[in-house]
Amino acid sequence: MITWMAAAAFATAPLEIRVADAKVTEVILHCGSETLRSEVRSGVASFATAPANPCSVEFRRDGGQVNSAGQWTCTLDNCTQDDVHHLPISDGSNRVNVVLTTPVSPGMSLEITCASTGQRERIPVVENTVTFNGVQSEDCTLQTKGGTPGRFSPLKYGTYYCSLAANTLVCTRK
C-alpha cells in the first residue's frame, strides 16, 4: 500500500526538463501509449504531472528557414536552396535574370513593365529562365502570362529566383 501511494504521489507531481539547446522549441515525451508535449519557454519544458511510465524524450528543434518553393537541403542549423535547372545566366548592367523554381505551364511567359520608362516586354519561359536586357528603370513589375497569374515588384537589375505559390509570385534577389 505504501508503494502505491508513493507512485501515485510521483505521478501527480510536476515535471520540468531544462533544455540547453536554444533552438529546441518543443519537448515530446513518449511514455508507452501516452504522448505528452510541452513548449520550451526560457529553456524549460514544463509538464503539469510526471508520467507514471518511463518515457523517451524527443526534441522539436528549429533547423533553418525556407522562404520559397523549390528544392532545399536542410541541416540542423541551416537551410539552403538547391539550384534548379536553368539556362546559363550572367549579371550585367540593365539586365534582369529570372529563374523559376516551381513548375510552369507550357507556353508561359514573363512580362516586365517599367512605368517610369514605358518599357514593356514579354519573353517566353525556356528551361525555367527568362532574361530581360536593356531594363532602364529600377522600379519595374514582373508578371506571369499564359498560366497561373502572379505579380512581383519592385524589380531592378540582377538575378531573381521566383516561385509561384497560390497565385502569388514570390521572388528573392540573389
C-alpha angles and dihedrals in degrees: 000000000000091000092054092050092051091050091047091049091050092049092055096046118099121255125215125187118195111217117205097190109084091204094062108105102175140022118211121194119203106200109173105287092348124088121192126189133196132178114232112242121181090346096307133104111202128199121190092223133018113241119251093226130061111268138206113225122227124187123210106207137184107242104176142303135276119199106179143026120272134075120320137184115213131190126185091277109026146023125212128186116243112229115255123223109275142148117275111279135187132186119244140158113291091007128126118192119193123193115188113216098189128062114275132209116261110266094019118155136190122226127202120202123186111188096192093058101025091238116157122169133165122199128178118244110250119185091343091304140111126172123194115196127192096033103166099182135064094207105068135140125226119208135179118234129193098020140035107357117245139156135193132182154211097037124177137165117314142059122308130191108208136185133189114230123168094337091312125115107218113192133183121195112229 
